[in-house]
Amino acid sequence: MTSSFTHYWEQRKFGEFTELKSASRVHKDEWTSEGVPFYRSSDVMSAINGTKNEKAFISEELYEKLSSVSGKLEEGDVLVTGGGSVGNPYIVPNNEPLYTKDADLLWIKNQGRFDAYFIYEFFFSPTLRRYLESISHVGTIAHYTITQLSETPVFLPSMEEQKRIGDYFRDLNNLITLHQRKPLTNSYYINPWEQRKLKDLFIFKYGDGNNNPSNGGPYPVFGAGGIQGGYTEFNAENSVIIGHMGDAGCVSWGEGKHFVTYNGTITKPKDDVFSSKFGYYLLSKMNLRKYRGGSGLPFLTYDMLNDMDTVIPPDKSECEKISGCFSVLDNLITLHQRKCDTLKELKKYMLQNMFPQKG
């Protein structure tokens, strides 16, 4: 990963740079049906895998009593499974009351000493997984203790770089989650997606002139199939371009000011239903080439576009979250100058190479 940072990563042990804790013991007969959530390793695995798990609670009175001894979990603290499937992390999301099972979960206090999401991703890295195997004689480990966690090595960049890396993986994970939900195959986000006609969502306008007016100017020229030179004038800004004649149905994104010829259709969302960038991703998904007419010179007209159906989230904010996630991935593809077969393969590659190996 190309970076503007030049500082070396420092190898530390967890016990050297942060406080490690274990909660006071709670017996099962002290669990309640409501109250303060009581977090166990099974809850962490449920959060990671996106599965359901029967919740456990303790009373507020017991929580206050035990917390007076062990302290309280705070936003940004990290819990790590110490039993069962060990070494799996969970970030405490806020300062709302939460208690945890002793030994079952190891408690890494943050207190501004590290970026929570950087440490969270470190626990999924091959570097950490190899280390866990190295401290077990049989390749698996039934228990991961505070003492072992205290001696666990981690390479730490500056706090600023930790945050950059943490943000990177958080955005990537959000995109993976969106991808796994598969909204365009009758799945759901928070609310069901709505079927709409393109005529209800977009305004279509043909570009200007049949010929490519390229004269080396500063504004990119778009025809039916992407950029075809530069021009001194522009007729669109931050718009989607759909091939009208020739490579009809090709969908391009025009960043900033640009010029579109008659072979392209300038496309903008109607009435601010969503951003132009979301419209670009939506139309790219539709494979518009399959709708075009003609044989010698394929074409795609206003009427053909207007009558097409698609599905969109009912909430504009959801559209923008999706657009933001895909924009992050586009930037990463440009940065690395490589194609990634799947989002998971991209994350696997980055985890393999982001965290230095010991030694």
MARVOMI-152302 format. One record per residue (C-alpha): x, y, z. Coordinates in pm, 1 decimal, padded with zeros to 6 digits, always signed. Layout:
N
<r xx="X" yy="Y" zz="Z"/>
...
# end
This chain:
359
<r xx="+00000.0" yy="+00000.0" zz="+00000.0"/>
<r xx="+00145.8" yy="+00333.9" zz="-00105.2"/>
<r xx="+00165.1" yy="+00571.6" zz="+00191.7"/>
<r xx="+00284.2" yy="+00924.9" zz="+00262.4"/>
<r xx="+00405.4" yy="+00814.4" zz="+00605.2"/>
<r xx="+00778.1" yy="+00759.7" zz="+00651.5"/>
<r xx="+00809.0" yy="+00667.7" zz="+01020.9"/>
<r xx="+00908.2" yy="+00314.2" zz="+01111.6"/>
<r xx="+00656.7" yy="+00094.0" zz="+01286.6"/>
<r xx="+00761.0" yy="+00020.5" zz="+01643.8"/>
<r xx="+00734.5" yy="-00332.3" zz="+01782.1"/>
<r xx="+00566.6" yy="-00331.8" zz="+02124.2"/>
<r xx="+00395.7" yy="-00579.8" zz="+02351.3"/>
<r xx="+00038.3" yy="-00514.7" zz="+02456.5"/>
<r xx="+00137.4" yy="-00508.0" zz="+02821.1"/>
<r xx="+00385.5" yy="-00227.7" zz="+02748.7"/>
<r xx="+00159.3" yy="+00037.6" zz="+02600.6"/>
<r xx="-00187.5" yy="-00018.5" zz="+02742.3"/>
<r xx="-00375.8" yy="-00154.6" zz="+03042.1"/>
<r xx="-00516.1" yy="-00508.8" zz="+03026.4"/>
<r xx="-00801.2" yy="-00613.0" zz="+03252.3"/>
<r xx="-01042.3" yy="-00892.2" zz="+03334.1"/>
<r xx="-01387.0" yy="-00831.4" zz="+03482.2"/>
<r xx="-01493.4" yy="-00958.1" zz="+03823.7"/>
<r xx="-01667.6" yy="-01295.9" zz="+03812.9"/>
<r xx="-02043.2" yy="-01326.1" zz="+03757.2"/>
<r xx="-02218.7" yy="-01655.9" zz="+03827.2"/>
<r xx="-02481.3" yy="-01782.0" zz="+03586.6"/>
<r xx="-02752.2" yy="-01774.9" zz="+03850.8"/>
<r xx="-02694.0" yy="-01397.8" zz="+03868.6"/>
<r xx="-02798.1" yy="-01348.1" zz="+03504.5"/>
<r xx="-03127.0" yy="-01167.5" zz="+03450.4"/>
<r xx="-03374.8" yy="-01134.8" zz="+03162.1"/>
<r xx="-03310.9" yy="-00762.0" zz="+03131.4"/>
<r xx="-03085.6" yy="-00491.3" zz="+03262.9"/>
<r xx="-02719.8" yy="-00435.2" zz="+03170.8"/>
<r xx="-02598.5" yy="-00647.4" zz="+02874.3"/>
<r xx="-02356.1" yy="-00921.6" zz="+02983.0"/>
<r xx="-02109.9" yy="-00986.5" zz="+02699.4"/>
<r xx="-01949.9" yy="-01329.1" zz="+02640.3"/>
<r xx="-01721.5" yy="-01474.0" zz="+02373.2"/>
<r xx="-02030.5" yy="-01611.4" zz="+02195.1"/>
<r xx="-02161.5" yy="-01255.1" zz="+02162.3"/>
<r xx="-01834.5" yy="-01143.0" zz="+02004.3"/>
<r xx="-01846.9" yy="-01428.0" zz="+01753.0"/>
<r xx="-02211.1" yy="-01345.1" zz="+01681.0"/>
<r xx="-02115.6" yy="-00982.3" zz="+01610.8"/>
<r xx="-01832.1" yy="-01090.7" zz="+01378.1"/>
<r xx="-02036.5" yy="-01350.6" zz="+01189.3"/>
<r xx="-02362.0" yy="-01154.0" zz="+01177.4"/>
<r xx="-02555.7" yy="-01431.7" zz="+01351.4"/>
<r xx="-02810.9" yy="-01423.4" zz="+01633.0"/>
<r xx="-02719.5" yy="-01514.4" zz="+01989.2"/>
<r xx="-02937.3" yy="-01538.8" zz="+02296.1"/>
<r xx="-02861.9" yy="-01232.8" zz="+02506.3"/>
<r xx="-02766.5" yy="-01232.1" zz="+02873.0"/>
<r xx="-02802.3" yy="-00951.5" zz="+03127.8"/>
<r xx="-02717.5" yy="-00864.6" zz="+03486.5"/>
<r xx="-02898.6" yy="-00625.7" zz="+03716.2"/>
<r xx="-02798.4" yy="-00261.6" zz="+03735.3"/>
<r xx="-02724.9" yy="-00302.8" zz="+04104.6"/>
<r xx="-02479.0" yy="-00587.6" zz="+04041.1"/>
<r xx="-02322.7" yy="-00392.9" zz="+03752.6"/>
<r xx="-02254.6" yy="-00091.4" zz="+03973.6"/>
<r xx="-02116.2" yy="-00312.1" zz="+04251.4"/>
<r xx="-01875.9" yy="-00503.5" zz="+04025.2"/>
<r xx="-01776.0" yy="-00198.0" zz="+03822.3"/>
<r xx="-01668.8" yy="-00020.2" zz="+04138.3"/>
<r xx="-01395.7" yy="-00285.6" zz="+04160.9"/>
<r xx="-01302.7" yy="-00356.8" zz="+03797.7"/>
<r xx="-01396.1" yy="-00023.9" zz="+03637.7"/>
<r xx="-01632.9" yy="+00035.2" zz="+03347.2"/>
<r xx="-01602.7" yy="-00048.3" zz="+02979.4"/>
<r xx="-01566.6" yy="+00266.8" zz="+02772.0"/>
<r xx="-01605.9" yy="+00357.1" zz="+02406.2"/>
<r xx="-01300.9" yy="+00243.0" zz="+02207.9"/>
<r xx="-01199.0" yy="-00031.9" zz="+02451.4"/>
<r xx="-01137.2" yy="-00365.2" zz="+02277.1"/>
<r xx="-01255.4" yy="-00705.1" zz="+02403.3"/>
<r xx="-01073.9" yy="-01017.8" zz="+02282.6"/>
<r xx="-01201.7" yy="-01373.3" zz="+02316.1"/>
<r xx="-00996.2" yy="-01576.3" zz="+02560.4"/>
<r xx="-01188.3" yy="-01902.6" zz="+02539.4"/>
<r xx="-01327.6" yy="-02117.4" zz="+02257.6"/>
<r xx="-01239.6" yy="-01945.5" zz="+01931.0"/>
<r xx="-00967.9" yy="-01725.2" zz="+02076.6"/>
<r xx="-00815.9" yy="-01396.5" zz="+01966.0"/>
<r xx="-01131.2" yy="-01249.5" zz="+01811.9"/>
<r xx="-01194.1" yy="-00879.0" zz="+01882.3"/>
<r xx="-01490.7" yy="-00654.9" zz="+01955.7"/>
<r xx="-01483.6" yy="-00275.1" zz="+01981.4"/>
<r xx="-01696.3" yy="-00126.9" zz="+02260.3"/>
<r xx="-01915.5" yy="+00112.2" zz="+02056.6"/>
<r xx="-02020.0" yy="+00363.3" zz="+02324.9"/>
<r xx="-02024.9" yy="+00441.4" zz="+02696.1"/>
<r xx="-02358.2" yy="+00275.2" zz="+02767.2"/>
<r xx="-02347.4" yy="+00020.2" zz="+03054.1"/>
<r xx="-02194.7" yy="-00310.4" zz="+02943.8"/>
<r xx="-02036.0" yy="-00588.4" zz="+03146.8"/>
<r xx="-01822.4" yy="-00879.0" zz="+03035.8"/>
<r xx="-01748.5" yy="-01232.9" zz="+03144.9"/>
<r xx="-01419.6" yy="-01277.5" zz="+03330.1"/>
<r xx="-01147.1" yy="-01477.9" zz="+03146.4"/>
<r xx="-01390.3" yy="-01545.6" zz="+02863.0"/>
<r xx="-01312.5" yy="-01198.2" zz="+02728.1"/>
<r xx="-00987.7" yy="-01008.8" zz="+02775.2"/>
<r xx="-01025.3" yy="-00635.3" zz="+02816.6"/>
<r xx="-00787.0" yy="-00391.5" zz="+02646.1"/>
<r xx="-00829.8" yy="-00039.8" zz="+02781.7"/>
<r xx="-00792.0" yy="+00229.3" zz="+02518.7"/>
<r xx="-00760.7" yy="+00562.2" zz="+02704.7"/>
<r xx="-00640.7" yy="+00725.8" zz="+02381.4"/>
<r xx="-00334.8" yy="+00502.1" zz="+02353.1"/>
<r xx="-00427.2" yy="+00339.7" zz="+02020.8"/>
<r xx="-00679.2" yy="+00352.2" zz="+01737.0"/>
<r xx="-00945.8" yy="+00094.4" zz="+01818.6"/>
<r xx="-01010.9" yy="-00014.3" zz="+01461.7"/>
<r xx="-00639.6" yy="-00055.7" zz="+01387.7"/>
<r xx="-00605.6" yy="-00294.0" zz="+01684.5"/>
<r xx="-00932.1" yy="-00463.8" zz="+01587.3"/>
<r xx="-00799.1" yy="-00547.3" zz="+01240.1"/>
<r xx="-00462.1" yy="-00654.2" zz="+01379.4"/>
<r xx="-00636.3" yy="-00945.4" zz="+01553.5"/>
<r xx="-00755.0" yy="-01073.2" zz="+01213.6"/>
<r xx="-00411.5" yy="-01046.0" zz="+01053.5"/>
<r xx="-00203.4" yy="-01351.0" zz="+00957.1"/>
<r xx="+00071.7" yy="-01209.7" zz="+01180.1"/>
<r xx="-00142.8" yy="-01246.3" zz="+01492.2"/>
<r xx="-00285.5" yy="-01581.8" zz="+01382.5"/>
<r xx="+00063.3" yy="-01723.5" zz="+01333.8"/>
<r xx="+00161.7" yy="-01595.8" zz="+01675.6"/>
<r xx="-00134.2" yy="-01770.5" zz="+01840.9"/>
<r xx="-00030.7" yy="-02094.6" zz="+01673.2"/>
<r xx="+00327.9" yy="-02046.8" zz="+01788.5"/>
<r xx="+00230.2" yy="-02037.1" zz="+02156.9"/>
<r xx="+00035.7" yy="-02362.0" zz="+02127.6"/>
<r xx="+00196.9" yy="-02705.0" zz="+02091.0"/>
<r xx="-00088.8" yy="-02847.2" zz="+01882.6"/>
<r xx="-00165.3" yy="-02558.1" zz="+01650.3"/>
<r xx="-00479.8" yy="-02456.7" zz="+01835.0"/>
<r xx="-00525.3" yy="-02287.7" zz="+02168.7"/>
<r xx="-00808.7" yy="-02353.8" zz="+02411.7"/>
<r xx="-00741.4" yy="-02046.6" zz="+02623.9"/>
<r xx="-00578.4" yy="-01710.1" zz="+02563.8"/>
<r xx="-00489.1" yy="-01546.0" zz="+02893.7"/>
<r xx="-00410.2" yy="-01193.4" zz="+03004.8"/>
<r xx="-00049.9" yy="-01300.6" zz="+03057.4"/>
<r xx="-00029.2" yy="-01427.2" zz="+02697.0"/>
<r xx="-00201.6" yy="-01113.9" zz="+02566.4"/>
<r xx="+00041.3" yy="-00899.5" zz="+02764.9"/>
<r xx="+00334.6" yy="-01068.8" zz="+02586.5"/>
<r xx="+00173.6" yy="-01057.0" zz="+02241.6"/>
<r xx="+00382.6" yy="-00840.3" zz="+02004.5"/>
<r xx="+00227.6" yy="-00582.4" zz="+01775.4"/>
<r xx="+00386.7" yy="-00334.4" zz="+01534.4"/>
<r xx="+00254.0" yy="+00018.0" zz="+01593.1"/>
<r xx="+00284.0" yy="+00314.1" zz="+01355.5"/>
<r xx="+00205.5" yy="+00667.4" zz="+01467.2"/>
<r xx="-00144.2" yy="+00738.4" zz="+01597.5"/>
<r xx="-00224.2" yy="+00933.4" zz="+01279.6"/>
<r xx="-00123.6" yy="+00639.8" zz="+01061.6"/>
<r xx="-00313.4" yy="+00396.4" zz="+01285.7"/>
<r xx="-00626.2" yy="+00605.3" zz="+01228.7"/>
<r xx="-00574.2" yy="+00614.6" zz="+00852.5"/>
<r xx="-00534.4" yy="+00237.1" zz="+00839.5"/>
<r xx="-00826.9" yy="+00181.5" zz="+01077.1"/>
<r xx="-01053.7" yy="+00405.0" zz="+00867.6"/>
<r xx="-00942.1" yy="+00222.3" zz="+00554.0"/>
<r xx="-01047.8" yy="-00117.5" zz="+00686.6"/>
<r xx="-01368.8" yy="+00013.9" zz="+00839.6"/>
<r xx="-01479.8" yy="+00152.3" zz="+00502.9"/>
<r xx="-01381.5" yy="-00173.2" zz="+00335.7"/>
<r xx="-01577.7" yy="-00379.0" zz="+00588.5"/>
<r xx="-01883.8" yy="-00159.4" zz="+00536.7"/>
<r xx="-01860.7" yy="-00222.5" zz="+00164.7"/>
<r xx="-01824.1" yy="-00596.9" zz="+00217.2"/>
<r xx="-02132.8" yy="-00593.7" zz="+00439.8"/>
<r xx="-02332.2" yy="-00406.1" zz="+00176.6"/>
<r xx="-02213.1" yy="-00648.3" zz="-00090.6"/>
<r xx="-02306.0" yy="-00955.5" zz="+00114.1"/>
<r xx="-02659.7" yy="-00832.4" zz="+00165.9"/>
<r xx="-02718.6" yy="-00836.1" zz="-00212.5"/>
<r xx="-02999.5" yy="-00577.6" zz="-00223.9"/>
<r xx="-03064.0" yy="-00625.4" zz="-00594.8"/>
<r xx="-03162.6" yy="-00990.5" zz="-00545.9"/>
<r xx="-03471.0" yy="-00931.4" zz="-00333.0"/>
<r xx="-03273.6" yy="-00885.9" zz="-00011.6"/>
<r xx="-03309.5" yy="-00596.9" zz="+00233.9"/>
<r xx="-03122.7" yy="-00325.1" zz="+00409.9"/>
<r xx="-03302.7" yy="-00150.4" zz="+00694.7"/>
<r xx="-03601.8" yy="-00099.1" zz="+00465.1"/>
<r xx="-03707.6" yy="-00286.3" zz="+00147.9"/>
<r xx="-03576.7" yy="-00137.7" zz="-00175.1"/>
<r xx="-03838.0" yy="+00017.7" zz="-00405.4"/>
<r xx="-03892.7" yy="-00052.8" zz="-00774.6"/>
<r xx="-03891.4" yy="+00266.1" zz="-00983.5"/>
<r xx="-03886.4" yy="+00369.8" zz="-01349.3"/>
<r xx="-03574.4" yy="+00549.5" zz="-01467.9"/>
<r xx="-03795.2" yy="+00833.3" zz="-01591.4"/>
<r xx="-03889.9" yy="+00897.2" zz="-01226.6"/>
<r xx="-03524.9" yy="+00918.2" zz="-01120.9"/>
<r xx="-03321.5" yy="+01077.2" zz="-01401.1"/>
<r xx="-03318.7" yy="+01358.7" zz="-01655.0"/>
<r xx="-03159.9" yy="+01257.5" zz="-01986.6"/>
<r xx="-03011.3" yy="+01502.3" zz="-02236.9"/>
<r xx="-02809.5" yy="+01429.6" zz="-02550.7"/>
<r xx="-02469.0" yy="+01589.4" zz="-02581.2"/>
<r xx="-02368.2" yy="+01842.4" zz="-02848.5"/>
<r xx="-02235.9" yy="+01783.1" zz="-03199.6"/>
<r xx="-02177.3" yy="+01462.1" zz="-03391.2"/>
<r xx="-01801.2" yy="+01498.8" zz="-03414.2"/>
<r xx="-01539.0" yy="+01479.9" zz="-03144.8"/>
<r xx="-01444.8" yy="+01846.5" zz="-03082.4"/>
<r xx="-01111.3" yy="+01757.3" zz="-02921.1"/>
<r xx="-00855.5" yy="+02039.6" zz="-02942.2"/>
<r xx="-00637.1" yy="+01951.4" zz="-02645.9"/>
<r xx="-00831.4" yy="+02171.4" zz="-02404.0"/>
<r xx="-00854.4" yy="+02113.0" zz="-02027.1"/>
<r xx="-01202.0" yy="+01955.8" zz="-02021.8"/>
<r xx="-01235.8" yy="+01581.4" zz="-02097.3"/>
<r xx="-01450.5" yy="+01493.3" zz="-02399.3"/>
<r xx="-01692.4" yy="+01201.1" zz="-02359.2"/>
<r xx="-01854.6" yy="+01021.3" zz="-02649.3"/>
<r xx="-02034.7" yy="+00688.2" zz="-02630.4"/>
<r xx="-01745.6" yy="+00489.9" zz="-02485.4"/>
<r xx="-01557.3" yy="+00712.3" zz="-02244.3"/>
<r xx="-01298.2" yy="+00989.8" zz="-02273.0"/>
<r xx="-01191.5" yy="+01077.8" zz="-02628.9"/>
<r xx="-00970.0" yy="+01381.7" zz="-02585.1"/>
<r xx="-00990.1" yy="+01731.9" zz="-02436.8"/>
<r xx="-01177.3" yy="+02052.5" zz="-02525.1"/>
<r xx="-01174.7" yy="+02420.0" zz="-02429.1"/>
<r xx="-01550.3" yy="+02419.3" zz="-02349.8"/>
<r xx="-01772.3" yy="+02209.3" zz="-02124.2"/>
<r xx="-02145.1" yy="+02127.7" zz="-02123.9"/>
<r xx="-02177.8" yy="+01906.3" zz="-01813.4"/>
<r xx="-02038.3" yy="+01874.9" zz="-01461.8"/>
<r xx="-02023.7" yy="+01572.6" zz="-01229.5"/>
<r xx="-02262.3" yy="+01378.0" zz="-01450.2"/>
<r xx="-02322.4" yy="+01022.9" zz="-01566.0"/>
<r xx="-02267.9" yy="+00967.0" zz="-01939.2"/>
<r xx="-02458.2" yy="+00686.1" zz="-02113.0"/>
<r xx="-02355.9" yy="+00586.1" zz="-02464.0"/>
<r xx="-02632.6" yy="+00691.7" zz="-02704.1"/>
<r xx="-02493.7" yy="+00580.2" zz="-03041.4"/>
<r xx="-02203.4" yy="+00347.4" zz="-03116.3"/>
<r xx="-02108.5" yy="+00194.0" zz="-02782.0"/>
<r xx="-02468.4" yy="+00243.1" zz="-02672.1"/>
<r xx="-02531.7" yy="+00158.0" zz="-02307.7"/>
<r xx="-02173.8" yy="+00216.7" zz="-02193.3"/>
<r xx="-02188.6" yy="+00401.7" zz="-01859.1"/>
<r xx="-01911.2" yy="+00649.0" zz="-01767.2"/>
<r xx="-01856.8" yy="+00890.9" zz="-01481.5"/>
<r xx="-01767.2" yy="+01249.4" zz="-01568.6"/>
<r xx="-01578.1" yy="+01397.2" zz="-01275.2"/>
<r xx="-01588.3" yy="+01777.0" zz="-01260.9"/>
<r xx="-01647.9" yy="+01980.9" zz="-01576.8"/>
<r xx="-01646.5" yy="+01796.4" zz="-01910.3"/>
<r xx="-01787.3" yy="+01800.1" zz="-02263.5"/>
<r xx="-02028.5" yy="+01534.8" zz="-02394.0"/>
<r xx="-02082.0" yy="+01478.9" zz="-02767.8"/>
<r xx="-02411.7" yy="+01378.7" zz="-02930.6"/>
<r xx="-02303.5" yy="+01014.5" zz="-02909.5"/>
<r xx="-02339.3" yy="+01036.7" zz="-02531.9"/>
<r xx="-02636.8" yy="+01109.8" zz="-02306.6"/>
<r xx="-02582.9" yy="+01349.5" zz="-02015.0"/>
<r xx="-02764.4" yy="+01196.3" zz="-01717.9"/>
<r xx="-02855.4" yy="+01370.7" zz="-01391.2"/>
<r xx="-03075.6" yy="+01263.0" zz="-01096.1"/>
<r xx="-03416.9" yy="+01429.6" zz="-01070.2"/>
<r xx="-03509.2" yy="+01654.0" zz="-00779.1"/>
<r xx="-03208.7" yy="+01553.5" zz="-00569.4"/>
<r xx="-03339.2" yy="+01196.5" zz="-00516.9"/>
<r xx="-02978.0" yy="+01087.0" zz="-00474.1"/>
<r xx="-02633.8" yy="+01203.5" zz="-00579.0"/>
<r xx="-02504.5" yy="+01175.0" zz="-00934.6"/>
<r xx="-02233.9" yy="+00937.0" zz="-00810.3"/>
<r xx="-02493.0" yy="+00695.2" zz="-00669.2"/>
<r xx="-02676.1" yy="+00722.3" zz="-01001.4"/>
<r xx="-02354.9" yy="+00619.7" zz="-01176.2"/>
<r xx="-02318.1" yy="+00306.4" zz="-00962.3"/>
<r xx="-02685.9" yy="+00222.4" zz="-01002.3"/>
<r xx="-02680.1" yy="+00251.4" zz="-01382.2"/>
<r xx="-02348.7" yy="+00066.0" zz="-01406.2"/>
<r xx="-02510.6" yy="-00229.2" zz="-01230.3"/>
<r xx="-02796.5" yy="-00245.4" zz="-01481.3"/>
<r xx="-02594.9" yy="-00358.0" zz="-01787.9"/>
<r xx="-02769.2" yy="-00110.7" zz="-02017.7"/>
<r xx="-02607.3" yy="-00256.9" zz="-02330.0"/>
<r xx="-02856.7" yy="-00544.2" zz="-02327.1"/>
<r xx="-03143.3" yy="-00297.3" zz="-02385.4"/>
<r xx="-03004.1" yy="-00124.4" zz="-02692.9"/>
<r xx="-03154.5" yy="-00143.2" zz="-03039.7"/>
<r xx="-03019.1" yy="-00134.7" zz="-03393.3"/>
<r xx="-02773.9" yy="-00370.8" zz="-03559.3"/>
<r xx="-02521.9" yy="-00182.6" zz="-03772.7"/>
<r xx="-02500.2" yy="+00111.7" zz="-03532.4"/>
<r xx="-02648.3" yy="+00026.3" zz="-03189.0"/>
<r xx="-02845.6" yy="+00301.4" zz="-03017.0"/>
<r xx="-03018.1" yy="+00371.5" zz="-02684.6"/>
<r xx="-03283.3" yy="+00644.6" zz="-02689.0"/>
<r xx="-03458.9" yy="+00852.7" zz="-02424.5"/>
<r xx="-03775.0" yy="+00645.7" zz="-02458.9"/>
<r xx="-03583.0" yy="+00321.4" zz="-02410.5"/>
<r xx="-03412.2" yy="+00454.1" zz="-02097.3"/>
<r xx="-03723.4" yy="+00612.4" zz="-01950.2"/>
<r xx="-03917.0" yy="+00286.5" zz="-01957.7"/>
<r xx="-03656.2" yy="+00077.2" zz="-01774.2"/>
<r xx="-03712.4" yy="-00046.3" zz="-01419.1"/>
<r xx="-03463.9" yy="-00049.0" zz="-01132.5"/>
<r xx="-03468.2" yy="-00073.7" zz="-00752.5"/>
<r xx="-03331.7" yy="+00180.9" zz="-00504.3"/>
<r xx="-03325.4" yy="+00231.8" zz="-00125.0"/>
<r xx="-03616.8" yy="+00448.2" zz="-00004.4"/>
<r xx="-03380.6" yy="+00658.5" zz="+00207.4"/>
<r xx="-03140.2" yy="+00900.9" zz="+00039.4"/>
<r xx="-02890.9" yy="+00867.1" zz="+00326.3"/>
<r xx="-02865.3" yy="+00495.7" zz="+00254.9"/>
<r xx="-02791.8" yy="+00573.2" zz="-00110.2"/>
<r xx="-02509.9" yy="+00803.6" zz="-00005.6"/>
<r xx="-02356.2" yy="+00546.6" zz="+00229.6"/>
<r xx="-02348.3" yy="+00296.8" zz="-00056.5"/>
<r xx="-02203.6" yy="+00555.1" zz="-00293.1"/>
<r xx="-01937.6" yy="+00650.4" zz="-00039.5"/>
<r xx="-01832.1" yy="+00289.6" zz="+00009.4"/>
<r xx="-01799.7" yy="+00225.0" zz="-00363.0"/>
<r xx="-01607.5" yy="+00550.0" zz="-00406.2"/>
<r xx="-01358.3" yy="+00427.2" zz="-00147.2"/>
<r xx="-01311.4" yy="+00105.6" zz="-00341.8"/>
<r xx="-01268.4" yy="+00296.8" zz="-00669.0"/>
<r xx="-00996.3" yy="+00506.6" zz="-00509.5"/>
<r xx="-00822.1" yy="+00196.9" zz="-00379.3"/>
<r xx="-00830.4" yy="+00031.1" zz="-00719.2"/>
<r xx="-00670.8" yy="+00340.2" zz="-00868.9"/>
<r xx="-00415.4" yy="+00358.4" zz="-00588.2"/>
<r xx="-00302.0" yy="-00000.1" zz="-00621.4"/>
<r xx="-00343.9" yy="-00009.7" zz="-01000.1"/>
<r xx="-00481.2" yy="-00355.8" zz="-00991.3"/>
<r xx="-00809.6" yy="-00534.4" zz="-01023.3"/>
<r xx="-00950.7" yy="-00716.7" zz="-00722.0"/>
<r xx="-01167.3" yy="-01017.9" zz="-00796.5"/>
<r xx="-01372.3" yy="-00977.7" zz="-00479.3"/>
<r xx="-01382.4" yy="-00742.6" zz="-00185.0"/>
<r xx="-01282.9" yy="-01022.8" zz="+00049.1"/>
<r xx="-00975.9" yy="-01099.9" zz="-00158.1"/>
<r xx="-00879.1" yy="-00732.8" zz="-00138.4"/>
<r xx="-00911.1" yy="-00735.0" zz="+00239.4"/>
<r xx="-00720.1" yy="-01063.0" zz="+00263.8"/>
<r xx="-00436.9" yy="-00915.1" zz="+00057.5"/>
<r xx="-00418.7" yy="-00600.0" zz="+00267.7"/>
<r xx="-00427.6" yy="-00786.5" zz="+00599.1"/>
<r xx="-00148.9" yy="-01011.9" zz="+00473.3"/>
<r xx="+00074.4" yy="-00717.2" zz="+00382.8"/>
<r xx="-00032.0" yy="-00433.4" zz="+00613.6"/>
<r xx="+00092.1" yy="-00574.1" zz="+00944.3"/>
<r xx="+00465.7" yy="-00651.8" zz="+00955.8"/>
<r xx="+00577.2" yy="-00994.8" zz="+01062.8"/>
<r xx="+00779.8" yy="-01047.5" zz="+01376.7"/>
<r xx="+01149.7" yy="-01095.9" zz="+01333.5"/>
# end
